[in-house]
């Protein structure tokens, strides 16, 4: 498992670099489409990286608070939720985290949980009241272990960086398309003033830049979601190691997946991929846009770790 985690960290660094390069490339494409010159292409790349830098700075300074606030999570003390607090402390020790994560509760009847934290010292764990009401202590321990597994594996850092980069790409694409729609006359004048050969070459480059500007957000989403799914498997494996009871997490996943109602939980598209089961795709979508692997497949893997044979469900 340690080799898988190390390999995942290397892939994470490569993915962030790829997304950053994609962001710069899309900025160049939009800049070129707007002005039709290399100078405007470089300026577009500069604007894209500036947007990324500002969004990163905001998230580095207080990203956890923003995400928790968007989920309507409130921090609780040991006296307010002693069992939850004790479980988090137990799993913190098992995960060898350097500091006790802050504990939050979301007043929502749907069972779910997520963790945030750019580094272990800033870790936060949030659970819904529905999770506390419906799960046994062992099941709750499995869920908390899964979330602390994300923190220990530095998944929360990656998700923040990748999410910000993806957001910058989507934001730049939206801005670029609007600018092209309202300000395309200058580009047409620039291209029409060229000669025949130059005009043909310019037209090809314009088409290539337009295709890149359109496809870049889609490619970025595919990369982001594919890496997110792999991290869920590793967090499940980490939870099994911390608790020594994989079947408890399997049971918790089964309960959570069958009781998701997106309309009853305060969730947005930024936070939803961070939940143990995405409340906007509770069944565990098998599509390329699914942020989580199929829940039944995760359950089967956990039960196999426990040594419990699983028959394939009838199709």
Buried (B, 14 or more C-beta within 10 A) or exposed (E): EEEEBEEBBEBBEEBBEBBBEBBBBBBBBBBBBBBBEEEBBBBBBBBBBEBBEEBBEEBEEEBBEBBBEEBBBEEBEBEEBEEBBEBBBBBBEBBEBEEBBBBBBBEBBBBBBBBBBBEBEBBBBBBBBBBBEBBEEBBBBBBBBBBBBBBBBBBBBBBBBBBBBBBBBBBBBEBBBEBBEEEEEEBEEBBEEBEEEEEEEBEEBBEEBBEBBBBBBEBBBEBBBBBBBBBBBBBBBBBBBBBEBBBBBBBBBBBBBEBBEEEBBBBEEBBBBBBBBBBBBBBBBEEEEBBBBBBBEBBBBBBEBBEEEBEEEEE
